Amino acid sequence: MKEQNPFEIFQRESPEVFNGFNGLVESLMHTTALDPKTKQLIYLGMKAAQGDQTAIMFHVPMAKKLGASREEIKETILLTLTVCGLKGINTCLAQALEIYDNE
């Protein structure tokens, strides 16, 4: 089975809900207390703590594009140790660094 983009499926199958979700995300991205790179790093840390490899796949390139270094990506995921033990590292660290290095 061909791997599909989950957001494309979400948008196609439930456009009304997708638009509402997307509006929420957009409003959060337009807040100004944190710069966009910091927001991406925080988001990566939260998603890595959950073991969300799909989010890592999409958000590491976004963070890199916003100027995040490889060390910042790594440290963000390492910080998940204090929240969820090894889960974030075991599920997301290697993937995140590989994506960063190959982006």
MMTF fields as JSON, N, C-alpha, C and O atoms, coordinates in Angstrom:
{
  "mmtfVersion": "1.0.0",
  "mmtfProducer": "UNKNOWN",
  "numBonds": 411,
  "numAtoms": 412,
  "numGroups": 103,
  "numChains": 1,
  "numModels": 1,
  "chainsPerModel": [1],
  "groupsPerChain": [103],
  "chainIdList": ["A"],
  "bondAtomList": [4, 2, 8, 6, 12, 10, 16, 14, 20, 18, 24, 22, 28, 26, 32, 30, 36, 34, 40, 38, 44, 42, 48, 46, 52, 50, 56, 54, 60, 58, 64, 62, 68, 66, 72, 70, 76, 74, 80, 78, 84, 82, 88, 86, 92, 90, 96, 94, 100, 98, 104, 102, 108, 106, 112, 110, 116, 114, 120, 118, 124, 122, 128, 126, 132, 130, 136, 134, 140, 138, 144, 142, 148, 146, 152, 150, 156, 154, 160, 158, 164, 162, 168, 166, 172, 170, 176, 174, 180, 178, 184, 182, 188, 186, 192, 190, 196, 194, 200, 198, 204, 202, 208, 206, 212, 210, 216, 214, 220, 218, 224, 222, 228, 226, 232, 230, 236, 234, 240, 238, 244, 242, 248, 246, 252, 250, 256, 254, 260, 258, 264, 262, 268, 266, 272, 270, 276, 274, 280, 278, 284, 282, 288, 286, 292, 290, 296, 294, 300, 298, 304, 302, 308, 306, 312, 310, 316, 314, 320, 318, 324, 322, 328, 326, 332, 330, 336, 334, 340, 338, 344, 342, 348, 346, 352, 350, 356, 354, 360, 358, 364, 362, 368, 366, 372, 370, 376, 374, 380, 378, 384, 382, 388, 386, 392, 390, 396, 394, 400, 398, 404, 402, 408, 406],
  "bondOrderList": [1, 1, 1, 1, 1, 1, 1, 1, 1, 1, 1, 1, 1, 1, 1, 1, 1, 1, 1, 1, 1, 1, 1, 1, 1, 1, 1, 1, 1, 1, 1, 1, 1, 1, 1, 1, 1, 1, 1, 1, 1, 1, 1, 1, 1, 1, 1, 1, 1, 1, 1, 1, 1, 1, 1, 1, 1, 1, 1, 1, 1, 1, 1, 1, 1, 1, 1, 1, 1, 1, 1, 1, 1, 1, 1, 1, 1, 1, 1, 1, 1, 1, 1, 1, 1, 1, 1, 1, 1, 1, 1, 1, 1, 1, 1, 1, 1, 1, 1, 1, 1, 1],
  "groupList": [{"groupName": "MET", "atomNameList": ["N", "CA", "C", "O"], "elementList": ["N", "C", "C", "O"], "formalChargeList": [0, 0, 0, 0], "bondAtomList": [1, 0, 2, 1, 3, 2], "bondOrderList": [1, 1, 2], "singleLetterCode": "M", "chemCompType": "L-PEPTIDE LINKING"}, {"groupName": "LYS", "atomNameList": ["N", "CA", "C", "O"], "elementList": ["N", "C", "C", "O"], "formalChargeList": [0, 0, 0, 0], "bondAtomList": [1, 0, 2, 1, 3, 2], "bondOrderList": [1, 1, 2], "singleLetterCode": "K", "chemCompType": "L-PEPTIDE LINKING"}, {"groupName": "GLU", "atomNameList": ["N", "CA", "C", "O"], "elementList": ["N", "C", "C", "O"], "formalChargeList": [0, 0, 0, 0], "bondAtomList": [1, 0, 2, 1, 3, 2], "bondOrderList": [1, 1, 2], "singleLetterCode": "E", "chemCompType": "L-PEPTIDE LINKING"}, {"groupName": "GLN", "atomNameList": ["N", "CA", "C", "O"], "elementList": ["N", "C", "C", "O"], "formalChargeList": [0, 0, 0, 0], "bondAtomList": [1, 0, 2, 1, 3, 2], "bondOrderList": [1, 1, 2], "singleLetterCode": "Q", "chemCompType": "L-PEPTIDE LINKING"}, {"groupName": "ASN", "atomNameList": ["N", "CA", "C", "O"], "elementList": ["N", "C", "C", "O"], "formalChargeList": [0, 0, 0, 0], "bondAtomList": [1, 0, 2, 1, 3, 2], "bondOrderList": [1, 1, 2], "singleLetterCode": "N", "chemCompType": "L-PEPTIDE LINKING"}, {"groupName": "PRO", "atomNameList": ["N", "CA", "C", "O"], "elementList": ["N", "C", "C", "O"], "formalChargeList": [0, 0, 0, 0], "bondAtomList": [1, 0, 2, 1, 3, 2], "bondOrderList": [1, 1, 2], "singleLetterCode": "P", "chemCompType": "L-PEPTIDE LINKING"}, {"groupName": "PHE", "atomNameList": ["N", "CA", "C", "O"], "elementList": ["N", "C", "C", "O"], "formalChargeList": [0, 0, 0, 0], "bondAtomList": [1, 0, 2, 1, 3, 2], "bondOrderList": [1, 1, 2], "singleLetterCode": "F", "chemCompType": "L-PEPTIDE LINKING"}, {"groupName": "ILE", "atomNameList": ["N", "CA", "C", "O"], "elementList": ["N", "C", "C", "O"], "formalChargeList": [0, 0, 0, 0], "bondAtomList": [1, 0, 2, 1, 3, 2], "bondOrderList": [1, 1, 2], "singleLetterCode": "I", "chemCompType": "L-PEPTIDE LINKING"}, {"groupName": "ARG", "atomNameList": ["N", "CA", "C", "O"], "elementList": ["N", "C", "C", "O"], "formalChargeList": [0, 0, 0, 0], "bondAtomList": [1, 0, 2, 1, 3, 2], "bondOrderList": [1, 1, 2], "singleLetterCode": "R", "chemCompType": "L-PEPTIDE LINKING"}, {"groupName": "SER", "atomNameList": ["N", "CA", "C", "O"], "elementList": ["N", "C", "C", "O"], "formalChargeList": [0, 0, 0, 0], "bondAtomList": [1, 0, 2, 1, 3, 2], "bondOrderList": [1, 1, 2], "singleLetterCode": "S", "chemCompType": "L-PEPTIDE LINKING"}, {"groupName": "VAL", "atomNameList": ["N", "CA", "C", "O"], "elementList": ["N", "C", "C", "O"], "formalChargeList": [0, 0, 0, 0], "bondAtomList": [1, 0, 2, 1, 3, 2], "bondOrderList": [1, 1, 2], "singleLetterCode": "V", "chemCompType": "L-PEPTIDE LINKING"}, {"groupName": "GLY", "atomNameList": ["N", "CA", "C", "O"], "elementList": ["N", "C", "C", "O"], "formalChargeList": [0, 0, 0, 0], "bondAtomList": [1, 0, 2, 1, 3, 2], "bondOrderList": [1, 1, 2], "singleLetterCode": "G", "chemCompType": "PEPTIDE LINKING"}, {"groupName": "LEU", "atomNameList": ["N", "CA", "C", "O"], "elementList": ["N", "C", "C", "O"], "formalChargeList": [0, 0, 0, 0], "bondAtomList": [1, 0, 2, 1, 3, 2], "bondOrderList": [1, 1, 2], "singleLetterCode": "L", "chemCompType": "L-PEPTIDE LINKING"}, {"groupName": "HIS", "atomNameList": ["N", "CA", "C", "O"], "elementList": ["N", "C", "C", "O"], "formalChargeList": [0, 0, 0, 0], "bondAtomList": [1, 0, 2, 1, 3, 2], "bondOrderList": [1, 1, 2], "singleLetterCode": "H", "chemCompType": "L-PEPTIDE LINKING"}, {"groupName": "THR", "atomNameList": ["N", "CA", "C", "O"], "elementList": ["N", "C", "C", "O"], "formalChargeList": [0, 0, 0, 0], "bondAtomList": [1, 0, 2, 1, 3, 2], "bondOrderList": [1, 1, 2], "singleLetterCode": "T", "chemCompType": "L-PEPTIDE LINKING"}, {"groupName": "ALA", "atomNameList": ["N", "CA", "C", "O"], "elementList": ["N", "C", "C", "O"], "formalChargeList": [0, 0, 0, 0], "bondAtomList": [1, 0, 2, 1, 3, 2], "bondOrderList": [1, 1, 2], "singleLetterCode": "A", "chemCompType": "L-PEPTIDE LINKING"}, {"groupName": "ASP", "atomNameList": ["N", "CA", "C", "O"], "elementList": ["N", "C", "C", "O"], "formalChargeList": [0, 0, 0, 0], "bondAtomList": [1, 0, 2, 1, 3, 2], "bondOrderList": [1, 1, 2], "singleLetterCode": "D", "chemCompType": "L-PEPTIDE LINKING"}, {"groupName": "TYR", "atomNameList": ["N", "CA", "C", "O"], "elementList": ["N", "C", "C", "O"], "formalChargeList": [0, 0, 0, 0], "bondAtomList": [1, 0, 2, 1, 3, 2], "bondOrderList": [1, 1, 2], "singleLetterCode": "Y", "chemCompType": "L-PEPTIDE LINKING"}, {"groupName": "CYS", "atomNameList": ["N", "CA", "C", "O"], "elementList": ["N", "C", "C", "O"], "formalChargeList": [0, 0, 0, 0], "bondAtomList": [1, 0, 2, 1, 3, 2], "bondOrderList": [1, 1, 2], "singleLetterCode": "C", "chemCompType": "L-PEPTIDE LINKING"}],
  "groupTypeList": [0, 1, 2, 3, 4, 5, 6, 2, 7, 6, 3, 8, 2, 9, 5, 2, 10, 6, 4, 11, 6, 4, 11, 12, 10, 2, 9, 12, 0, 13, 14, 14, 15, 12, 16, 5, 1, 14, 1, 3, 12, 7, 17, 12, 11, 0, 1, 15, 15, 3, 11, 16, 3, 14, 15, 7, 0, 6, 13, 10, 5, 0, 15, 1, 1, 12, 11, 15, 9, 8, 2, 2, 7, 1, 2, 14, 7, 12, 12, 14, 12, 14, 10, 18, 11, 12, 1, 11, 7, 4, 14, 18, 12, 15, 3, 15, 12, 2, 7, 17, 16, 4, 2],
  "groupIdList": [1, 2, 3, 4, 5, 6, 7, 8, 9, 10, 11, 12, 13, 14, 15, 16, 17, 18, 19, 20, 21, 22, 23, 24, 25, 26, 27, 28, 29, 30, 31, 32, 33, 34, 35, 36, 37, 38, 39, 40, 41, 42, 43, 44, 45, 46, 47, 48, 49, 50, 51, 52, 53, 54, 55, 56, 57, 58, 59, 60, 61, 62, 63, 64, 65, 66, 67, 68, 69, 70, 71, 72, 73, 74, 75, 76, 77, 78, 79, 80, 81, 82, 83, 84, 85, 86, 87, 88, 89, 90, 91, 92, 93, 94, 95, 96, 97, 98, 99, 100, 101, 102, 103],
  "secStructList": [7, 7, 7, 7, 7, 2, 2, 2, 2, 2, 2, 2, 2, 7, 2, 2, 2, 2, 2, 2, 2, 2, 2, 2, 2, 2, 2, 2, 2, 6, 7, 7, 1, 1, 7, 2, 2, 2, 2, 2, 2, 2, 2, 2, 2, 2, 2, 2, 2, 6, 6, 7, 2, 2, 2, 2, 2, 2, 2, 2, 2, 2, 2, 2, 2, 6, 6, 7, 7, 2, 2, 2, 2, 2, 2, 2, 2, 2, 6, 6, 2, 2, 2, 2, 6, 6, 2, 2, 0, 0, 0, 0, 0, 2, 2, 2, 2, 2, 2, 2, 2, 2, 7],
  "xCoordList": [0.839, 0.0, 0.884, 1.833, 0.568, 1.323, 1.08, -0.061, 2.175, 2.047, 1.466, 1.909, 0.47, -0.188, 0.038, 0.26, -0.02, 0.098, -1.173, -2.264, -1.04, -2.241, -3.043, -4.265, -2.382, -3.119, -3.916, -4.998, -3.387, -4.151, -5.411, -6.477, -5.283, -6.446, -7.455, -8.651, -6.96, -7.807, -8.564, -9.776, -7.854, -8.469, -9.5, -10.582, -9.18, -10.08, -11.335, -12.444, -11.149, -12.249, -13.141, -14.309, -12.596, -13.4, -12.974, -12.378, -13.286, -12.794, -13.251, -12.5, -14.454, -14.934, -14.122, -13.716, -13.893, -13.12, -11.669, -11.045, -11.133, -9.76, -9.606, -8.634, -10.549, -10.471, -10.52, -9.803, -11.358, -11.406, -10.09, -9.582, -9.536, -8.25, -7.154, -6.346, -7.131, -6.12, -6.219, -5.198, -7.441, -7.629, -7.065, -6.471, -7.252, -6.681, -5.161, -4.534, -4.573, -3.111, -2.605, -1.628, -3.267, -2.856, -2.931, -2.035, -3.985, -4.089, -2.966, -2.447, -2.583, -1.466, -0.136, 0.734, 0.019, 1.263, 1.384, 2.482, 0.275, 0.31, 0.421, 0.427, 0.508, 0.79, 2.234, 3.025, 2.587, 3.883, 4.857, 5.981, 4.488, 5.398, 6.618, 7.707, 6.444, 7.556, 7.839, 6.923, 9.11, 9.455, 9.126, 9.017, 8.965, 8.557, 9.496, 9.022, 10.802, 11.73, 11.512, 11.5, 11.344, 11.106, 9.815, 9.759, 8.778, 7.51, 7.706, 7.173, 8.457, 8.69, 9.468, 9.161, 10.462, 11.237, 10.364, 10.461, 9.528, 8.621, 7.675, 7.449, 7.136, 6.22, 6.927, 6.363, 8.161, 8.928, 9.119, 8.983, 9.432, 9.612, 8.336, 8.372, 7.209, 5.935, 5.594, 5.167, 5.776, 5.437, 6.414, 6.004, 7.684, 8.642, 8.298, 8.431, 7.859, 7.465, 6.309, 6.175, 5.48, 4.369, 4.796, 4.034, 6.019, 6.478, 5.86, 5.763, 5.446, 4.736, 5.73, 6.173, 6.065, 7.043, 6.544, 7.343, 5.245, 4.701, 4.928, 5.321, 4.683, 4.907, 6.384, 6.724, 7.265, 8.7, 9.069, 9.852, 8.497, 8.785, 8.434, 9.153, 7.351, 6.931, 7.583, 7.852, 7.836, 8.248, 9.759, 10.2, 10.557, 12.014, 12.397, 13.154, 11.904, 12.239, 11.754, 12.423, 10.587, 10.085, 11.012, 11.341, 11.435, 12.339, 13.669, 14.216, 14.181, 15.458, 15.328, 16.213, 14.231, 14.001, 13.942, 14.316, 13.474, 13.389, 14.71, 14.785, 15.753, 17.075, 17.498, 18.547, 16.717, 17.11, 18.321, 18.378, 19.268, 20.464, 20.209, 19.231, 21.085, 21.022, 21.102, 20.394, 21.959, 22.11, 20.834, 20.469, 20.161, 18.9, 17.823, 17.063, 17.759, 16.803, 17.114, 16.221, 18.386, 18.791, 18.49, 17.926, 18.855, 18.633, 17.147, 16.743, 16.344, 14.898, 14.36, 13.55, 14.806, 14.331, 14.938, 14.27, 16.173, 16.784, 16.04, 15.968, 15.49, 14.737, 13.492, 12.961, 13.026, 11.846, 12.144, 11.217, 13.411, 13.772, 13.109, 12.714, 12.988, 12.422, 10.907, 10.303, 10.293, 8.84, 8.371, 7.414, 9.055, 8.537, 9.62, 9.422, 10.74, 11.806, 12.393, 12.618, 12.635, 13.308, 12.387, 12.871, 11.103, 10.162, 10.499, 10.599, 10.674, 10.957, 12.265, 12.367, 13.26, 14.559, 14.483, 14.975, 13.866, 13.778, 12.954, 13.271, 11.914, 11.021, 11.346, 10.976, 12.027, 12.131, 13.53, 13.734, 14.5, 15.792, 16.51, 16.921, 16.664, 17.387, 16.687, 17.338, 15.357, 14.592, 14.775, 14.988, 14.693, 14.815, 16.177, 16.27, 17.229, 18.578, 18.805, 19.472, 18.254, 18.378, 17.655, 18.184, 16.461, 15.716, 16.48, 16.596, 16.996, 17.756, 18.953, 19.19, 19.703, 20.918, 20.633, 21.472, 19.481, 19.162, 18.267, 17.941, 17.864, 16.966, 17.732, 17.147],
  "yCoordList": [-1.187, 0.0, 1.25, 1.351, 2.175, 3.414, 4.284, 4.474, 4.816, 5.696, 7.03, 7.616, 7.495, 8.74, 9.779, 9.444, 11.023, 12.131, 12.192, 12.386, 12.029, 12.008, 13.309, 13.283, 14.431, 15.696, 15.809, 16.396, 15.25, 15.252, 14.398, 14.768, 13.26, 12.406, 13.137, 13.152, 13.744, 14.511, 15.593, 15.738, 16.347, 17.444, 16.916, 17.488, 15.85, 15.298, 14.681, 14.862, 13.962, 13.214, 14.04, 13.705, 15.118, 15.938, 17.408, 17.964, 18.018, 19.379, 20.411, 21.336, 20.275, 21.262, 21.203, 22.232, 19.998, 19.83, 20.234, 20.876, 19.858, 20.233, 21.749, 22.277, 22.447, 23.911, 24.53, 25.493, 23.988, 24.476, 24.238, 25.127, 23.033, 22.704, 23.608, 24.15, 23.764, 24.591, 26.042, 26.708, 26.537, 27.893, 28.056, 29.086, 27.037, 27.058, 27.114, 27.922, 26.259, 26.229, 27.579, 28.115, 28.121, 29.421, 30.522, 31.363, 30.529, 31.564, 31.428, 32.439, 30.208, 30.004, 30.446, 30.959, 30.251, 30.65, 32.169, 32.691, 32.869, 34.33, 35.047, 36.277, 34.293, 34.945, 35.435, 34.944, 36.392, 37.053, 36.941, 37.428, 36.334, 36.281, 35.402, 35.683, 34.349, 33.455, 33.586, 33.738, 33.526, 33.575, 32.23, 31.221, 32.2, 30.974, 29.778, 28.65, 30.002, 28.894, 28.279, 27.055, 29.109, 28.617, 27.819, 26.773, 28.301, 27.575, 26.193, 25.206, 26.117, 24.819, 23.885, 22.695, 24.404, 23.558, 23.049, 21.884, 23.909, 23.475, 22.402, 21.386, 22.631, 21.666, 20.326, 19.269, 20.372, 19.135, 18.395, 17.172, 19.123, 18.487, 17.825, 16.707, 18.509, 17.937, 16.699, 15.689, 16.766, 15.629, 14.472, 13.313, 14.76, 13.693, 13.019, 11.802, 13.789, 13.208, 12.229, 11.277, 12.459, 11.561, 10.411, 9.471, 10.493, 9.472, 9.626, 8.654, 10.832, 11.09, 11.264, 12.375, 10.165, 10.189, 10.932, 11.514, 10.922, 11.651, 13.144, 13.821, 13.665, 15.093, 15.436, 16.493, 14.549, 14.79, 14.915, 15.784, 14.038, 14.036, 15.384, 15.856, 15.987, 17.253, 18.474, 19.463, 18.413, 19.626, 19.83, 20.961, 18.789, 19.004, 19.891, 20.844, 19.616, 20.524, 21.954, 22.907, 22.104, 23.45, 24.168, 25.336, 23.474, 24.082, 24.442, 25.515, 23.555, 23.826, 25.048, 25.903, 25.121, 26.267, 27.579, 28.634, 27.505, 28.694, 28.991, 29.924, 28.194, 28.47, 27.584, 27.824, 26.568, 25.668, 24.839, 24.31, 24.74, 23.938, 22.468, 22.131, 21.62, 20.193, 19.999, 19.163, 20.768, 20.675, 21.1, 20.506, 22.117, 22.544, 21.472, 21.228, 20.84, 19.743, 18.613, 18.096, 18.241, 17.145, 17.473, 16.646, 18.657, 19.034, 19.103, 18.738, 19.564, 19.609, 18.21, 18.029, 17.229, 15.861, 15.269, 14.509, 15.599, 15.103, 15.614, 14.912, 16.816, 17.364, 16.544, 16.642, 15.744, 14.923, 13.835, 13.229, 13.58, 12.597, 12.916, 12.009, 14.192, 14.588, 14.462, 14.539, 14.271, 14.183, 12.738, 12.306, 12.001, 10.664, 9.596, 8.534, 9.851, 8.856, 8.716, 9.71, 7.505, 7.248, 7.25, 7.132, 7.377, 7.274, 8.208, 7.763, 9.491, 10.456, 10.179, 10.325, 9.779, 9.475, 8.202, 8.159, 7.168, 5.893, 5.983, 5.319, 6.786, 6.831, 7.934, 7.828, 8.989, 10.162, 10.716, 11.383, 10.474, 11.144, 10.765, 11.644, 9.485, 9.062, 9.579, 10.063, 9.475, 9.944, 11.448, 11.903, 12.21, 13.664, 14.071, 14.944, 13.45, 13.806, 13.379, 14.08, 12.235, 11.79, 12.744, 13.108, 13.141, 14.098, 15.413, 15.988, 15.887, 17.141, 17.04, 17.936, 15.951, 15.779, 15.638, 15.998, 15.126, 14.881, 15.917, 15.822, 16.9, 17.944, 18.948, 19.905],
  "zCoordList": [0.0, 0.0, 0.0, 0.777, -0.857, -0.963, 0.266, 0.687, 0.843, 2.006, 1.557, 0.57, 2.297, 1.95, 3.033, 4.197, 2.645, 3.576, 4.428, 3.892, 5.749, 6.588, 6.545, 6.694, 6.347, 6.28, 4.989, 4.977, 3.898, 2.654, 2.795, 2.303, 3.465, 3.704, 4.59, 4.3, 5.676, 6.595, 5.831, 5.993, 5.002, 4.256, 3.261, 3.132, 2.571, 1.566, 2.199, 1.696, 3.293, 3.888, 4.807, 5.006, 5.366, 6.281, 6.168, 7.09, 5.035, 4.791, 5.815, 6.124, 6.345, 7.311, 8.598, 9.138, 9.075, 10.304, 10.053, 10.899, 8.895, 8.55, 8.537, 9.076, 7.932, 7.869, 9.261, 9.533, 10.146, 11.522, 12.246, 12.928, 12.097, 12.703, 12.146, 12.899, 10.842, 10.2, 10.662, 10.835, 10.863, 11.374, 12.777, 13.097, 13.616, 14.963, 14.896, 15.581, 14.075, 13.934, 13.431, 13.954, 12.425, 11.875, 12.932, 13.008, 13.746, 14.775, 15.798, 16.272, 16.146, 17.077, 16.461, 17.164, 15.172, 14.51, 14.392, 14.194, 14.511, 14.396, 15.743, 15.788, 16.833, 18.11, 18.065, 17.26, 18.915, 18.737, 19.904, 19.787, 21.003, 22.152, 21.881, 22.381, 21.099, 20.741, 19.253, 18.445, 18.902, 17.486, 16.834, 17.531, 15.51, 14.824, 15.052, 15.186, 15.097, 15.326, 16.702, 16.841, 17.709, 19.063, 19.119, 19.766, 18.449, 18.406, 17.786, 18.293, 16.709, 16.067, 16.989, 17.062, 17.686, 18.598, 19.752, 20.138, 20.289, 21.359, 20.834, 21.491, 19.67, 19.073, 18.847, 19.129, 18.338, 18.139, 19.449, 19.5, 20.501, 21.798, 22.291, 22.804, 22.139, 22.572, 21.762, 22.321, 20.465, 19.618, 19.819, 19.768, 20.043, 20.33, 21.654, 21.777, 22.639, 23.924, 23.746, 24.515, 22.742, 22.432, 21.52, 21.298, 20.993, 20.05, 18.668, 17.919, 18.327, 17.066, 15.914, 15.623, 15.274, 14.192, 12.96, 12.227, 12.725, 11.578, 11.744, 10.795, 12.943, 13.189, 13.04, 12.508, 13.509, 13.381, 11.908, 11.525, 11.086, 9.656, 9.009, 8.129, 9.44, 8.842, 9.487, 8.806, 10.787, 11.488, 11.599, 11.806, 11.471, 11.445, 10.254, 10.439, 9.042, 7.937, 8.155, 7.757, 8.787, 9.074, 10.037, 9.833, 11.084, 12.062, 11.417, 11.67, 10.594, 9.914, 9.008, 8.973, 8.284, 7.394, 8.184, 7.672, 9.425, 10.276, 10.997, 11.796, 10.712, 11.268, 12.422, 13.019, 12.756, 13.847, 13.424, 12.313, 14.32, 14.04, 14.373, 15.041, 13.907, 14.233, 15.751, 16.312, 16.403, 17.859, 18.582, 19.596, 18.069, 18.688, 18.551, 19.488, 17.394, 17.188, 18.171, 18.842, 18.245, 19.128, 20.582, 21.298, 21.021, 22.414, 22.754, 23.859, 21.818, 22.026, 22.315, 23.225, 21.545, 21.753, 23.021, 23.723, 23.322, 24.558, 25.791, 26.8, 25.725, 26.853, 27.181, 28.287, 26.238, 26.514, 27.546, 28.083, 27.827, 28.861, 30.194, 30.926, 30.509, 31.8, 31.835, 32.904, 30.685, 30.597, 30.431, 31.074, 29.562, 29.209, 29.189, 28.599, 29.812, 29.795, 28.405, 27.714, 28.004, 26.731, 25.514, 24.388, 25.703, 24.585, 23.431, 22.288, 23.709, 22.65, 21.936, 20.718, 22.703, 22.116, 21.286, 20.159, 21.846, 21.136, 19.86, 18.873, 19.867, 18.712, 17.715, 16.546, 18.149, 17.272, 17.026, 16.012, 17.899, 17.756, 16.466, 15.71, 16.208, 14.997, 13.747, 12.821, 13.721, 12.577, 12.372, 11.248, 13.449, 13.345, 12.809, 11.947, 13.31, 12.854, 11.409, 10.647, 11.035, 9.646, 8.705, 7.655, 9.08, 8.27, 8.174, 7.091, 9.295, 9.3, 8.363, 7.553, 8.474, 7.677, 6.189, 5.363, 5.841, 4.436, 3.812, 2.628, 4.578, 4.084, 3.25, 2.745]
}
